[in-house]
Amino acid sequence: MRTLPKERRYETLSYLPPLSDAQITRQLQYILDQGYIPAVEFSEDSDPEQHYWTLWKLPLFGASSTQEVLSEVRACRSEYSNSYIRVVGFDNIKQCQVLSFIVHKPNTNRY
């Protein structure tokens, strides 16, 4: 068992090592399987009191495959590589965000 280095934790799954695109794809598949609407958000500040992130584009209402969402994540990474990027899942029945996880941190080559 290894102790993780002391660093700020952000969202769901932040205690895990950086996720690969294949692992992100599996999380995106869960979002789609549950019927949630995926969206990509970014923010330059990771302060826990920062509740409002900028939406990359409109939520992906018609997304039917993980590749559609992953391509938007990659596009956001290339445009805003100096920002934190996360994927959120919206439940249109409860009308709220039900999950989110970081897919990119600035100054790292992955995650």
C-alpha positions in Angstrom: 0.0 0.0 0.0 1.3 3.4 -0.9 0.6 6.8 0.7 -0.4 9.4 -1.8 1.6 12.7 -1.8 0.0 15.6 -0.1 -1.9 17.6 -2.7 -5.3 19.2 -3.1 -8.1 16.8 -4.0 -10.8 18.1 -6.3 -13.7 15.9 -7.4 -14.9 12.3 -7.6 -12.0 9.9 -8.4 -9.4 12.5 -7.5 -7.7 10.1 -5.1 -6.9 7.8 -8.0 -3.9 8.1 -10.3 -4.6 10.1 -13.5 -7.2 8.4 -15.7 -6.2 7.3 -19.1 -8.5 7.9 -22.1 -9.7 4.3 -21.8 -10.6 4.7 -18.2 -12.4 8.0 -19.0 -14.3 6.2 -21.7 -15.6 3.6 -19.2 -16.8 6.4 -16.9 -18.5 8.1 -19.9 -20.2 4.8 -20.8 -21.6 4.7 -17.2 -23.0 8.2 -17.7 -24.6 7.3 -21.0 -25.9 4.0 -19.6 -27.6 5.7 -16.7 -29.3 8.1 -19.1 -27.5 11.2 -17.8 -26.6 14.0 -20.1 -22.8 14.6 -20.3 -21.2 18.0 -20.4 -17.6 19.3 -20.3 -16.6 22.2 -18.1 -13.4 24.0 -17.4 -12.0 26.5 -14.9 -8.6 28.1 -14.3 -9.1 28.1 -10.6 -9.5 24.9 -8.5 -10.5 26.6 -5.3 -13.1 24.4 -3.5 -15.3 27.5 -3.1 -15.3 28.0 -6.9 -18.8 26.6 -7.6 -19.2 27.9 -11.1 -17.2 26.4 -14.0 -17.4 27.5 -17.6 -19.3 25.2 -19.9 -17.2 24.1 -22.9 -20.2 23.9 -25.2 -23.8 23.1 -24.7 -24.4 19.8 -22.8 -24.2 16.9 -25.2 -28.0 16.2 -25.2 -27.9 13.8 -28.2 -24.7 12.0 -27.3 -25.0 8.3 -28.1 -21.4 7.2 -27.9 -18.5 7.8 -25.7 -16.3 8.9 -28.6 -18.5 11.9 -29.1 -17.9 13.0 -25.5 -14.3 12.1 -25.5 -13.7 14.1 -28.7 -15.1 17.1 -26.9 -12.9 16.5 -23.9 -9.8 16.3 -26.2 -10.9 19.5 -28.0 -11.3 21.3 -24.6 -7.9 20.0 -23.5 -6.2 21.4 -26.6 -7.9 24.8 -26.3 -7.6 25.2 -22.5 -4.5 23.2 -21.5 -3.9 25.7 -18.6 -7.3 24.9 -17.0 -8.9 22.2 -14.9 -11.3 20.2 -17.1 -14.1 18.0 -15.8 -17.0 15.9 -17.1 -20.3 16.2 -15.4 -23.5 14.1 -15.7 -26.9 15.8 -15.5 -30.0 13.9 -14.6 -32.9 15.4 -16.5 -35.5 13.8 -14.2 -34.0 15.2 -11.0 -32.8 18.3 -12.9 -29.4 18.4 -11.2 -25.8 17.4 -11.7 -25.4 13.9 -10.2 -21.7 13.2 -10.8 -18.5 14.9 -12.0 -14.9 14.0 -12.3 -11.7 15.8 -13.3 -10.2 14.7 -16.7 -7.4 17.2 -16.9 -5.2 19.2 -14.5 -2.9 22.0 -15.8 0.8 21.4 -15.8 0.5 17.6 -16.1 0.8 15.5 -19.3 -2.2 13.3 -18.3 -5.4 13.7 -16.3 
